[in-house]
Amino acid sequence: MKKYIPFVVILSFLLLAGCNTHKGDIKGAYDIKGTVIEVNKDGRGILVEDENLGLIWLTLPEGSDIKTFEKGQTVAVWTDGKVRESYPLQGTALNIEILKQAD
């Protein structure tokens, strides 16, 4: 029986590695979809209202231009998967796609 323990341990690691998904992976489904409520004037982020999460401040991805975002836009956001539980929530965006311009 002891000779099977290393095999079971190795098999377990392989199975766990195969199940690993990176939440911040830009490919695939977005993490947040909502309406831009506010654009931070100092250029660090936007406040988005998501139907499920509520309000969340998002730090813009590196190289993003704050001028492309305006109140009322609908956006899809891919995050790094970490959300700081404050009010409003806070997170870091890896990619933001504008789905609909403001009316």
C-alpha positions as CSV (number, residue, x, y, z in Angstrom):
1,M,0.0,0.0,0.0
2,K,2.8,2.4,0.8
3,K,4.2,2.1,-2.7
4,Y,1.1,3.8,-4.1
5,I,1.4,6.9,-1.9
6,P,3.9,8.8,-4.2
7,F,1.7,8.0,-7.2
8,V,-1.5,9.3,-5.5
9,V,0.4,12.5,-4.4
10,I,1.7,13.2,-7.9
11,L,-1.7,12.5,-9.5
12,S,-3.4,14.8,-7.0
13,F,-1.0,17.7,-7.9
14,L,-1.6,17.1,-11.6
15,L,-5.4,17.2,-11.1
16,L,-5.2,20.4,-9.0
17,A,-2.9,22.1,-11.6
18,G,-5.4,21.2,-14.3
19,C,-8.3,22.8,-12.4
20,N,-6.4,26.1,-11.8
21,T,-8.1,29.1,-13.6
22,H,-6.6,32.5,-13.4
23,K,-9.5,35.0,-12.6
24,G,-7.6,37.9,-14.1
25,D,-7.2,36.1,-17.4
26,I,-8.2,38.7,-20.1
27,K,-9.5,35.9,-22.4
28,G,-13.0,34.7,-21.6
29,A,-15.8,36.2,-19.7
30,Y,-15.5,39.5,-18.0
31,D,-15.7,39.9,-14.3
32,I,-17.7,43.1,-14.1
33,K,-20.3,44.7,-16.4
34,G,-21.8,48.0,-15.4
35,T,-22.3,51.7,-15.9
36,V,-19.6,54.3,-15.2
37,I,-20.9,56.4,-12.4
38,E,-17.9,58.7,-11.9
39,V,-14.5,59.3,-13.4
40,N,-11.8,60.1,-10.9
41,K,-10.4,63.5,-11.7
42,D,-6.8,62.6,-10.7
43,G,-6.8,59.9,-13.4
44,R,-6.5,56.9,-11.2
45,G,-9.8,55.2,-11.7
46,I,-13.5,54.9,-12.4
47,L,-16.5,54.1,-10.3
48,V,-18.7,51.4,-11.9
49,E,-22.1,50.2,-10.7
50,D,-22.4,46.5,-11.4
51,E,-25.8,44.8,-11.0
52,N,-24.4,42.0,-8.8
53,L,-21.5,43.7,-6.9
54,G,-22.9,47.2,-6.6
55,L,-20.4,50.1,-6.6
56,I,-16.8,49.3,-7.2
57,W,-13.8,51.7,-7.7
58,L,-11.5,50.3,-10.4
59,T,-7.9,51.3,-10.8
60,L,-7.2,51.6,-14.5
61,P,-4.9,49.2,-16.4
62,E,-1.4,50.5,-17.0
63,G,-1.2,52.7,-20.1
64,S,-5.0,53.5,-20.1
65,D,-6.1,57.0,-20.8
66,I,-8.6,58.3,-18.3
67,K,-10.0,60.6,-21.0
68,T,-11.6,57.7,-22.8
69,F,-14.0,57.1,-20.0
70,E,-17.1,59.2,-19.2
71,K,-20.1,59.0,-17.0
72,G,-22.9,56.9,-18.4
73,Q,-20.8,54.4,-20.5
74,T,-21.4,50.7,-20.2
75,V,-18.2,48.8,-19.7
76,A,-17.0,45.2,-19.4
77,V,-14.1,44.8,-17.0
78,W,-11.6,42.0,-16.5
79,T,-9.9,42.2,-13.1
80,D,-7.0,40.6,-11.3
81,G,-9.6,38.8,-9.2
82,K,-8.9,40.6,-6.0
83,V,-11.6,42.8,-4.5
84,R,-11.0,45.0,-1.4
85,E,-14.1,44.9,0.7
86,S,-14.7,48.5,1.6
87,Y,-17.6,50.7,0.6
88,P,-17.5,51.1,-2.3
89,L,-15.6,48.0,-3.2
90,Q,-12.2,48.5,-4.8
91,G,-10.4,46.5,-7.5
92,T,-7.7,46.6,-10.2
93,A,-8.7,46.3,-13.8
94,L,-6.6,44.4,-16.2
95,N,-8.7,45.4,-19.2
96,I,-11.7,47.6,-19.7
97,E,-13.8,47.5,-22.9
98,I,-16.4,50.2,-23.6
99,L,-19.6,48.4,-24.7
100,K,-21.9,51.4,-25.0
101,Q,-21.2,55.1,-25.2
102,A,-23.0,57.4,-22.8
103,D,-26.4,58.7,-24.0
